[in-house]
Amino acid sequence: MLPTLRQVLAMPSFKAAAIEVLAGDVDTAVVRWVHSSEVYEMGGLLSGGEVLLTTGLGLHGRSPEQLTAYIDQLADAGCVALAMEVGRSFLTAPPELVEASRRRGLAFLALHAVVPFERMVEDFHDLMLRRTLGSAQAGEPVWQELLSLVVAGQGMTALLDKVSRLAGCAVDLLDADGRTVERSTTGAERSETERTIHDVRGPTNSLGRLVLCGRATTRRTAVANCAAVAVALELGRHGDVGPRQSLAQSVITDVVGGVLTSHGDLSERLTAAGWTPLSEGHHVLVAAVDVDRQTPVRELADQVRDAVRAVLGSCVVGTAANHVIVLAHGWASASPARVRATFTEADELLRRGPGGSAVRTLGVATPAEDLSGVGAAVAQAREVVQIARRFGTRTGVILARDVGVQRLLAAGTTPASLSSFVTEQLGSLIAYDTAHSADLVRTLDAYLAHRGGKARTADFLGIRRQSLYARLTRIEKLMGVSLDDPAQVVCLGLALTAWRMRTGLDPQAAFERLPG
């Protein structure tokens, strides 16, 4: 049985988004899937029963008629709810969207806190696994043990190890071409002549084969039947629509999921994936490549690996959400300048290759001193590209130190406190620009960017110096501050940074398309 919208909204990631229901009945709406997209022409891509997550980027600048037509598209396709982040593309929920949703019986949800959409999709996927599969096999202990690993996100190796222990023999996962891409690590008996083989099926085709390396018994056949379904679910959990999940991908999946933290286990798994052991005292370099959401991220994984190998040699590459994750060998001395130059070279190679236009930013974590720091470094690299996406940086290599202020603000504040700080410092200015289509926020941003240099600021804005003086005077009057006060200037700079993080808008263009 499919969940209601209210049951979906009770999941942790949805609750964290501070959702306000502005239209629709959350008790009667039944949810089949959760999807995210910024595409305006979305109606034709839906199958019905979806909750659509959006920042509103594809709707910014649309006319009231177009906004109404957008809701009509979604309703005609059977979409049950539109969930929009407010404070990013739109400072408040557009009334045209709310009214049209109310008219068409579509739930409209305002998300007041930023939660990665992929986390919300993953939460729903886990909910569906529990609902549709857990109850169907409730009486079968083997199935329950395997399913619990899939739902908990323990990773492919943990799943194969459990199968190995249940079957009492070694287990291999082969792709559709018969190549071994993963195997159990329990050290259980491995027969080279006797096999129990079971097909791993996807929705439309074979994903590979599961091989129990021992004499066929009733017990092993039963385990293999359950295991093949669990393996297919694990492959689907991480977006694998092809025939295989590589050893490298398995390592990356488990590191990202936080289930592979032991130095010894990670070293063993990386070695199996082709990693050359680090030289004494050498760092591990960790990066995340942010890929345009319209491009399947796995299409670029091989290209990223080739580009990094050309510059750094040994590396392990896998994907997580819309990021390609890279673990590479560093040096004993990993200075920021050297790290930046190295990854810039790799980035340039990548962009010159096929699909290079889909690469947004390449975020690089602070080098890890050894393998024990890899998990934290992966999380940091992903945080860097996520900040870059929200902050408006579209291309290039970004080190963790480049977004230190943004990371500090993100780590040390709640969404509510960050919003309160922005309102306190910039609220009057934002309100004035919104009401009058003025350029005061843009002017303040340019003034601070040019370190208070009035001539350079005026040149940048393309206005006369007298006009700049008038704008600065109005800014000081509206906000009750002095732009000659260093402490107040620091606060305003931090507030602009926080506003960009919260909204994803560039102050130089934020109000260009807002109505006067």
C-alpha positions as CSV (number, residue, x, y, z in Angstrom):
1,M,0.0,0.0,0.0
2,L,1.3,3.4,-1.0
3,P,1.9,6.0,1.7
4,T,-0.2,9.2,2.1
5,L,1.5,12.6,1.7
6,R,1.2,13.1,5.5
7,Q,3.2,9.9,6.1
8,V,5.8,11.1,3.6
9,L,6.1,14.5,5.4
10,A,6.7,12.7,8.7
11,M,10.0,11.3,7.3
12,P,13.2,12.9,8.9
13,S,14.4,14.7,5.8
14,F,11.0,16.2,5.1
15,K,10.5,17.3,8.7
16,A,14.0,18.9,8.6
17,A,12.9,21.0,5.6
18,A,10.4,22.9,7.9
19,I,7.5,22.4,5.4
20,E,4.4,24.6,5.4
21,V,1.3,23.2,3.6
22,L,-0.2,26.1,1.6
23,A,-2.7,24.1,-0.5
24,G,-4.1,20.6,-0.8
25,D,-5.1,17.7,1.5
26,V,-2.1,15.7,2.8
27,D,-4.3,13.0,4.2
28,T,-6.0,11.9,0.9
29,A,-3.0,12.4,-1.5
30,V,-1.3,9.1,-2.1
31,V,2.4,9.2,-3.1
32,R,4.0,6.8,-5.6
33,W,7.4,8.5,-5.9
34,V,9.4,11.6,-5.0
35,H,11.3,13.4,-7.8
36,S,13.3,16.6,-8.2
37,S,13.6,18.8,-11.2
38,E,14.0,22.4,-12.3
39,V,12.6,21.8,-15.8
40,Y,9.6,24.0,-16.7
41,E,8.1,21.5,-19.2
42,M,7.9,18.8,-16.5
43,G,4.3,17.5,-17.0
44,G,5.2,15.2,-19.9
45,L,7.9,13.5,-17.9
46,L,5.7,12.4,-15.0
47,S,3.7,9.2,-14.6
48,G,1.4,10.2,-11.8
49,G,1.6,10.0,-8.0
50,E,4.8,12.1,-7.7
51,V,5.9,14.7,-5.1
52,L,8.0,17.1,-7.2
53,L,10.8,18.9,-5.4
54,T,12.1,22.2,-6.9
55,T,14.0,25.3,-6.0
56,G,11.9,27.2,-8.6
57,L,14.9,28.0,-10.8
58,G,13.0,27.0,-13.9
59,L,10.1,29.2,-12.9
60,H,12.0,32.4,-12.1
61,G,11.0,35.2,-14.5
62,R,7.9,33.4,-15.8
63,S,4.7,35.3,-16.2
64,P,1.6,34.6,-14.0
65,E,0.0,32.8,-16.9
66,Q,3.1,30.6,-17.3
67,L,3.1,29.8,-13.6
68,T,-0.5,28.8,-13.8
69,A,0.1,26.7,-16.9
70,Y,3.0,24.9,-15.0
71,I,0.6,23.8,-12.2
72,D,-1.9,22.7,-14.8
73,Q,0.8,20.5,-16.5
74,L,1.6,18.8,-13.2
75,A,-2.0,18.3,-12.3
76,D,-2.8,16.8,-15.7
77,A,0.1,14.4,-15.3
78,G,-1.3,13.2,-11.9
79,C,1.4,14.9,-9.8
80,V,0.1,15.0,-6.2
81,A,2.3,17.7,-4.7
82,L,4.8,20.5,-5.6
83,A,7.4,21.2,-2.9
84,M,9.3,24.4,-3.5
85,E,12.3,25.8,-1.5
86,V,11.4,29.5,-0.7
87,G,14.1,32.1,-0.1
88,R,16.1,30.9,-3.1
89,S,14.6,31.6,-6.6
90,F,11.6,33.1,-4.9
91,L,11.7,35.0,-1.6
92,T,8.1,33.8,-0.9
93,A,5.8,31.3,-2.4
94,P,4.4,32.8,-5.7
95,P,0.6,33.3,-5.1
96,E,-0.1,32.2,-8.6
97,L,1.3,28.8,-7.9
98,V,-0.5,28.5,-4.6
99,E,-3.9,29.5,-6.0
100,A,-3.5,27.3,-9.1
101,S,-2.6,24.4,-6.9
102,R,-5.6,25.0,-4.7
103,R,-7.9,25.2,-7.8
104,R,-6.5,21.9,-9.2
105,G,-6.4,20.0,-6.0
106,L,-2.6,19.8,-6.0
107,A,-0.8,20.0,-2.7
108,F,1.6,23.0,-2.5
109,L,4.4,22.7,0.1
110,A,6.8,25.5,1.0
111,L,10.2,24.3,2.2
112,H,11.7,26.9,4.6
113,A,14.9,25.0,5.4
114,V,17.5,23.7,2.9
115,V,17.7,19.9,2.8
116,P,19.5,18.2,-0.1
117,F,16.8,16.8,-2.4
118,E,18.7,13.6,-2.9
119,R,18.4,12.9,0.8
120,M,14.6,13.3,0.6
121,V,14.4,11.0,-2.4
122,E,16.6,8.4,-0.6
123,D,14.4,8.6,2.5
124,F,11.3,7.9,0.4
125,H,13.0,5.0,-1.4
126,D,13.8,3.4,2.0
127,L,10.2,3.9,3.1
128,M,9.0,2.1,-0.1
129,L,11.4,-0.8,0.5
130,R,10.0,-1.3,3.9
131,R,6.4,-1.1,2.8
132,T,6.4,-3.0,-0.4
133,L,9.0,-5.7,0.4
134,G,9.3,-6.0,4.1
135,S,5.7,-7.2,4.7
136,A,5.6,-9.5,1.7
137,Q,8.5,-11.6,3.1
138,A,7.9,-11.1,6.8
139,G,7.9,-14.7,7.6
140,E,11.2,-15.5,6.0
141,P,14.2,-14.9,8.3
142,V,16.8,-15.0,5.5
143,W,15.0,-12.4,3.5
144,Q,14.6,-10.2,6.6
145,E,18.3,-10.3,7.3
146,L,19.2,-9.4,3.8
147,L,16.5,-6.7,3.4
148,S,17.6,-5.0,6.7
149,L,21.1,-4.5,5.2
150,V,19.7,-2.9,2.1
151,V,17.4,-0.6,3.9
152,A,20.2,0.4,6.3
153,G,22.5,1.3,3.4
154,Q,25.3,-1.1,4.5
155,G,26.6,-1.5,1.0
156,M,27.2,-4.4,-1.5
157,T,30.2,-6.0,0.3
158,A,28.3,-6.2,3.6
159,L,25.3,-7.8,1.7
160,L,27.5,-10.4,0.0
161,D,29.3,-11.2,3.2
162,K,25.9,-11.8,4.9
163,V,24.9,-14.1,1.9
164,S,28.2,-15.9,2.4
165,R,27.6,-16.5,6.1
166,L,24.1,-17.7,5.4
167,A,25.1,-20.0,2.6
168,G,28.4,-21.2,4.2
169,C,30.5,-20.5,1.1
170,A,32.2,-17.7,-0.8
171,V,30.0,-15.5,-3.0
172,D,30.8,-13.6,-6.3
173,L,28.8,-11.0,-8.2
174,L,29.3,-11.0,-11.9
175,D,28.1,-8.5,-14.5
176,A,26.1,-9.3,-17.6
177,D,29.3,-10.2,-19.4
178,G,30.5,-12.6,-16.8
179,R,33.1,-10.4,-15.2
180,T,33.6,-10.5,-11.4
181,V,32.8,-7.1,-10.0
182,E,32.4,-7.8,-6.3
183,R,33.0,-10.7,-4.0
184,S,32.5,-11.6,-0.4
185,T,35.4,-11.0,2.1
186,T,34.4,-13.6,4.8
187,G,37.1,-16.1,3.9
188,A,34.5,-18.9,3.6
189,E,35.1,-22.0,1.6
190,R,35.3,-21.5,-2.2
191,S,34.7,-24.4,-4.6
192,E,36.2,-23.9,-8.1
193,T,34.0,-26.6,-9.7
194,E,30.6,-26.5,-7.9
195,R,28.4,-23.5,-8.2
196,T,24.9,-22.2,-7.3
197,I,24.1,-19.5,-9.9
198,H,21.1,-17.2,-9.8
199,D,20.2,-14.4,-12.3
200,V,20.0,-10.8,-10.9
201,R,17.1,-9.2,-12.6
202,G,16.3,-5.5,-13.1
203,P,13.0,-4.0,-14.2
204,T,13.7,-4.8,-17.8
205,N,16.8,-6.9,-18.1
206,S,19.5,-8.9,-16.4
207,L,21.9,-7.0,-14.2
208,G,24.3,-9.9,-13.8
209,R,24.6,-13.2,-11.9
210,L,25.1,-14.1,-8.3
211,V,27.4,-17.1,-7.8
212,L,27.5,-19.1,-4.6
213,C,30.8,-21.0,-4.8
214,G,29.8,-24.3,-3.3
215,R,27.8,-27.5,-3.9
216,A,24.1,-26.8,-4.6
217,T,21.9,-27.6,-1.6
218,T,18.3,-26.8,-0.8
219,R,19.5,-24.2,1.8
220,R,21.9,-22.5,-0.7
221,T,19.2,-22.4,-3.4
222,A,16.8,-20.7,-1.0
223,V,19.5,-18.3,0.1
224,A,20.4,-17.5,-3.6
225,N,16.7,-16.8,-4.5
226,C,16.4,-14.2,-1.7
227,A,19.9,-12.9,-2.3
228,A,19.4,-12.2,-6.0
229,V,16.4,-9.9,-5.2
230,A,18.3,-8.1,-2.4
231,V,21.3,-7.6,-4.7
232,A,19.1,-6.1,-7.4
233,L,17.6,-3.7,-4.8
234,E,21.1,-2.7,-3.6
235,L,22.1,-1.9,-7.2
236,G,18.9,0.1,-7.7
237,R,19.4,1.9,-4.4
238,H,22.4,3.8,-5.9
239,G,21.0,4.5,-9.3
240,D,22.7,1.6,-11.0
241,V,20.6,0.9,-14.1
242,G,23.4,-1.0,-15.9
243,P,24.7,-4.4,-15.3
244,R,27.3,-3.9,-12.7
245,Q,28.5,-2.1,-9.6
246,S,32.3,-2.1,-9.7
247,L,34.5,-2.6,-6.7
248,A,35.5,1.1,-6.9
249,Q,31.8,2.1,-6.8
250,S,31.1,-0.2,-3.9
251,V,33.9,1.4,-1.9
252,I,32.7,5.0,-2.7
253,T,29.1,4.0,-1.8
254,D,30.1,2.6,1.6
255,V,32.4,5.6,2.4
256,V,29.7,8.1,1.5
257,G,27.2,6.1,3.5
258,G,29.5,6.1,6.6
259,V,29.6,2.3,6.8
260,L,33.3,2.0,5.9
261,T,35.4,3.9,8.4
262,S,38.0,1.4,9.6
263,H,41.5,2.1,8.2
264,G,42.2,-1.6,7.7
265,D,38.9,-2.4,6.0
266,L,39.2,0.7,3.8
267,S,42.7,-0.2,2.8
268,E,41.7,-3.8,1.9
269,R,38.7,-2.7,-0.1
270,L,40.7,0.0,-2.0
271,T,43.4,-2.4,-2.8
272,A,40.9,-4.8,-4.3
273,A,39.6,-1.9,-6.4
274,G,43.1,-1.2,-7.8
275,W,44.4,1.3,-5.3
276,T,48.2,1.3,-4.8
277,P,49.1,1.7,-1.1
278,L,50.3,5.1,-0.1
279,S,53.9,5.9,0.5
280,E,54.8,6.7,4.1
281,G,53.7,10.2,5.1
282,H,51.8,10.9,1.9
283,H,48.3,12.4,1.9
284,V,45.1,11.3,0.3
285,L,43.5,13.8,-2.1
286,V,39.7,13.8,-2.2
287,A,37.5,15.6,-4.7
288,A,33.9,15.8,-5.7
289,V,32.9,16.7,-9.3
290,D,29.5,18.3,-9.5
291,V,27.6,17.3,-12.6
292,D,24.7,19.1,-14.2
293,R,21.4,17.4,-13.1
294,Q,20.3,16.9,-16.7
295,T,23.3,14.6,-17.3
296,P,23.4,11.0,-15.8
297,V,26.4,11.2,-13.5
298,R,27.6,7.7,-14.4
299,E,28.2,8.8,-17.9
300,L,31.1,11.0,-16.7
301,A,32.7,8.7,-14.1
302,D,35.1,7.1,-16.6
303,Q,36.1,10.5,-18.0
304,V,36.8,11.9,-14.5
305,R,38.9,8.8,-13.7
306,D,40.9,9.2,-16.9
307,A,41.5,12.9,-16.3
308,V,42.7,12.4,-12.7
309,R,44.9,9.4,-13.6
310,A,46.6,11.4,-16.3
311,V,47.7,14.0,-13.7
312,L,47.9,12.0,-10.4
313,G,48.2,8.4,-11.3
314,S,46.5,5.9,-9.0
315,C,42.9,6.8,-8.0
316,V,39.6,5.3,-7.2
317,V,36.4,6.9,-8.6
318,G,32.7,6.3,-8.0
319,T,29.4,8.3,-7.9
320,A,27.1,9.6,-5.2
321,A,23.9,11.4,-6.1
322,N,25.0,13.9,-8.8
323,H,28.7,13.9,-7.8
324,V,31.6,11.9,-9.0
325,I,33.9,11.2,-6.0
326,V,37.6,10.9,-6.5
327,L,40.2,9.4,-4.1
328,A,43.8,10.0,-5.3
329,H,47.4,9.8,-4.2
330,G,48.8,12.9,-2.9
331,W,52.3,13.9,-1.7
332,A,54.1,14.3,1.6
333,S,53.7,18.1,1.2
334,A,50.3,19.0,-0.1
335,S,50.3,22.8,-0.2
336,P,47.1,24.5,-1.3
337,A,48.8,26.0,-4.3
338,R,50.0,22.5,-5.4
339,V,46.6,20.9,-4.9
340,R,44.9,23.7,-6.8
341,A,47.3,23.6,-9.7
342,T,47.0,19.8,-10.0
343,F,43.2,19.6,-9.9
344,T,43.0,22.6,-12.3
345,E,45.0,20.6,-14.8
346,A,42.7,17.6,-14.3
347,D,39.6,19.9,-14.6
348,E,40.9,21.3,-17.9
349,L,41.5,17.8,-19.3
350,L,38.0,16.8,-18.2
351,R,36.3,19.8,-19.8
352,R,38.0,19.2,-23.1
353,G,36.6,15.7,-23.3
354,P,33.1,14.5,-24.3
355,G,30.5,15.6,-21.8
356,G,32.8,18.2,-20.4
357,S,30.1,20.8,-20.7
358,A,28.1,19.0,-18.0
359,V,30.8,19.6,-15.4
360,R,29.9,22.4,-13.0
361,T,32.5,22.6,-10.2
362,L,35.3,20.4,-8.9
363,G,35.5,20.7,-5.1
364,V,38.6,19.6,-3.3
365,A,38.7,18.7,0.4
366,T,41.6,19.5,2.8
367,P,44.1,16.7,2.1
368,A,43.6,13.7,4.4
369,E,46.7,12.6,6.3
370,D,45.8,8.9,6.0
371,L,43.0,6.7,5.0
372,S,41.2,7.2,8.4
373,G,40.4,10.7,7.3
374,V,38.9,9.8,4.0
375,G,35.2,9.6,5.1
376,A,35.4,13.2,6.6
377,A,37.2,14.4,3.5
378,V,34.6,13.0,1.1
379,A,31.8,14.7,3.1
380,Q,33.8,18.0,3.0
381,A,34.4,17.8,-0.8
382,R,30.6,17.2,-1.3
383,E,29.9,20.2,1.0
384,V,32.2,22.4,-1.1
385,V,30.4,21.7,-4.4
386,Q,27.0,22.0,-2.7
387,I,28.0,25.4,-1.3
388,A,29.3,26.4,-4.7
389,R,26.0,25.4,-6.4
390,R,24.0,27.4,-3.9
391,F,26.4,30.3,-3.9
392,G,26.3,30.7,-7.6
393,T,29.8,29.5,-8.6
394,R,29.3,27.6,-11.8
395,T,32.7,26.4,-12.9
396,G,36.3,25.8,-11.9
397,V,38.2,24.2,-9.0
398,I,37.2,25.2,-5.5
399,L,39.2,24.2,-2.4
400,A,37.6,23.8,1.0
401,R,39.6,26.9,2.2
402,D,38.0,29.0,-0.6
403,V,34.5,28.7,1.0
404,G,35.7,28.7,4.6
405,V,33.2,31.5,5.6
406,Q,30.3,29.7,4.0
407,R,31.2,26.4,5.7
408,L,31.5,28.1,9.0
409,L,28.1,29.7,8.6
410,A,26.5,26.4,7.5
411,A,28.1,24.5,10.4
412,G,27.5,27.0,13.2
413,T,23.9,28.1,12.5
414,T,20.4,26.6,12.1
415,P,18.4,27.6,9.0
416,A,16.2,29.7,11.3
417,S,19.1,31.6,12.9
418,L,20.7,32.2,9.5
419,S,17.5,33.6,8.1
420,S,17.1,35.8,11.2
421,F,20.6,37.1,10.8
422,V,20.0,38.0,7.1
423,T,16.7,39.7,7.9
424,E,18.3,41.7,10.8
425,Q,21.2,42.9,8.7
426,L,19.7,43.2,5.2
427,G,16.0,43.0,5.5
428,S,15.2,46.7,5.0
429,L,17.5,46.8,1.9
430,I,16.0,43.6,0.3
431,A,12.5,44.9,1.0
432,Y,13.3,48.3,-0.7
433,D,14.9,46.6,-3.8
434,T,11.9,44.2,-4.1
435,A,9.4,47.1,-3.9
436,H,11.2,49.5,-6.1
437,S,13.3,47.4,-8.4
438,A,16.3,49.2,-7.1
439,D,19.9,48.3,-7.0
440,L,20.9,48.9,-3.4
441,V,21.8,45.2,-2.6
442,R,23.8,45.0,-5.8
443,T,25.5,48.3,-5.0
444,L,26.4,47.2,-1.4
445,D,27.7,43.9,-2.8
446,A,29.9,45.7,-5.3
447,Y,31.1,48.3,-2.8
448,L,32.3,45.5,-0.4
449,A,33.8,43.5,-3.2
450,H,35.9,46.5,-4.2
451,R,37.0,47.1,-0.6
452,G,35.2,50.4,-0.3
453,G,36.9,51.8,-3.4
454,K,34.3,54.2,-4.7
455,A,35.8,54.9,-8.1
456,R,36.2,51.2,-8.9
457,T,32.7,50.5,-7.6
458,A,31.2,53.1,-9.8
459,D,33.1,51.9,-12.8
460,F,32.0,48.3,-12.1
461,L,28.3,49.3,-11.8
462,G,28.6,51.6,-14.8
463,I,27.3,54.6,-13.0
464,R,28.6,58.1,-12.2
465,R,30.4,58.6,-8.9
466,Q,27.7,61.1,-7.7
467,S,25.0,58.4,-8.3
468,L,27.1,56.0,-6.2
469,Y,27.4,58.5,-3.4
470,A,23.6,58.9,-3.4
471,R,23.0,55.1,-3.3
472,L,25.5,54.7,-0.4
473,T,23.8,57.4,1.5
474,R,20.4,55.8,1.0
475,I,21.9,52.4,2.1
476,E,23.2,54.0,5.3
477,K,19.9,55.7,6.1
478,L,17.7,52.7,5.4
479,M,19.8,50.3,7.5
480,G,21.0,52.8,10.2
481,V,24.7,51.9,9.7
482,S,27.9,53.6,8.8
483,L,29.9,52.1,5.9
484,D,33.0,53.7,7.5
485,D,32.6,51.4,10.5
486,P,34.8,48.3,10.0
487,A,32.7,46.1,12.4
488,Q,29.5,47.0,10.6
489,V,31.1,46.3,7.2
490,V,32.2,42.9,8.3
491,C,28.6,42.1,9.5
492,L,27.2,43.2,6.2
493,G,29.7,41.1,4.2
494,L,28.8,38.0,6.3
495,A,25.1,38.8,5.8
496,L,25.5,39.0,2.0
497,T,27.4,35.7,2.1
498,A,24.6,34.1,4.2
499,W,21.9,35.5,1.9
500,R,23.6,34.0,-1.1
501,M,24.0,30.6,0.6
502,R,20.3,30.7,1.6
503,T,18.9,31.8,-1.7
504,G,21.4,30.7,-4.3
505,L,21.0,34.2,-5.8
506,D,23.8,36.5,-7.1
507,P,23.3,40.0,-5.6
508,Q,24.4,41.4,-9.0
509,A,21.4,39.9,-10.7
510,A,18.9,39.0,-8.0
511,F,16.3,41.7,-8.6
512,E,16.6,42.1,-12.3
513,R,13.5,40.1,-13.1
514,L,11.4,41.0,-10.0
515,P,8.3,43.1,-10.7
516,G,8.5,46.8,-9.7
